[in-house]
Amino acid sequence: MVALVPTALGATSTHASAPSGLRGVVTRSPIMPVCMEGVPCSAPARNTPLVFSKHGKRVRTRTDGLGRYRVVLAPGQWSVATPMAPRMGSGIEPHTVRVFTARFAVVNLDIDTGIR
């Protein structure tokens, strides 16, 4: 019979040192004045800068060629913006995001282009 005994190494929690942050896809929409059935009305926001802010601290990242992003952030409530926000649209949604301790939450963002 084999007894399973927890060791000091196995009992140590890695959650305290595990990174936290966000990942997801950023889209821009609408991309045409009239959306038609069967034709995409949104597109990936390729190579788009993103700025996450919390208590005066700013963390910058950029989407890749498919509109994907991944950013390491401390837990808490963060504001999100993009310096490339359209002049006519309402900007990026959501405006605020929540980061949880020791995990990467999936948060997809959308940039309103203002095309109507």
N, C-alpha and C positions, 0 to 999 in steps of 0.2 A: 504494500500500500504506500502511496506517495502522498505526503502531506504538503499542502500549499501554504507557505508562510510568507506574508508580505515582507519585503525587504525595505530598507530605508530608501533605496533608489525607486522601488515600485510605489512607495507611499507618497512620494513627493509630487505635488501638484504642479503642472506646467502652465496652468491657466493664468497665474499672476504675471508671467513673463511673455505670454503669447501675444502676438501683435493683434491690433484691432484696426478696422477701417471699413472702407466701402469698395464695392466693385459693381459694374453694370454697363449699360449701353446708353449712349446719349443720341437722341434723334432730333431732327429739326422738322417742324411741320407747321402749317402745310407747305408743300413745295410747289404748288400751283394754285392759281386763283379758284379753280373749280375742281373739286375732287370727283372722280368718276369711279363707278363700281368696277372692280377688277384692275384698277391702276393704282399703284402705291401713291399715297398722298403724304408720305413721310420718307425721310432718308437718314442714313447714319450721319452724325455730325463728326466728320472725319477731321483729325488733327486739330481739334478744338481745345483751346486752353480753358481750364477750370480752376477756380480759386475757392478754397474752403477757408472760412474765417470763424474764429472763436476767441473771445476776450482779447482782441488785438493781435492774435497770432494768425498768420496766413500760411496756408500750405497750397502749393501750386502743382498741378499735373496737367497732362494733355491726353486727349483721346488718341487711339491709334487709327489706322486706316479703315477700320470697320466700325468706328465710333465707340469702341470699348475703352474703359478706364479701370484702374485699380489704384487706390491711394491708402497709405497707412496714416491713420488719424487716432488721436487719443479719444477715449470714450467721452460721450457728451453730445450736446446739441451744437451743430455747426450750421453756419449760413453758407450757401453755395451761389456762386455767380460765374459768369463768363464775360471777359472783356470784349468778346465779339458779339454781345447781345444785339439783336436787330433794333434799329431805331423805332420801328413801327410796332413791333410785337410786344408781348408782355414779358419777354425774357425767358429765363429758365425756370422750370417747375420740377420738383418742388423747390421753394426758396430756402427751406431749412431741412436738414437731415439729422437723424439720430444714429450715433455710433455706439455699439454695445461692447462691453468689455470682452476681450479675448476672442473676438470673432469678426469676420468680414461679412457684413450684410450686403445683400443685393439691392441696389437702389438704381432704377432706371430713370434717367432724366430726359426732359423734352424741352427744346428751345422753340418758342413760338416765334415764327418768322414774321408774322403780321400780314402775310399775303392774304388778301380777301377778295 
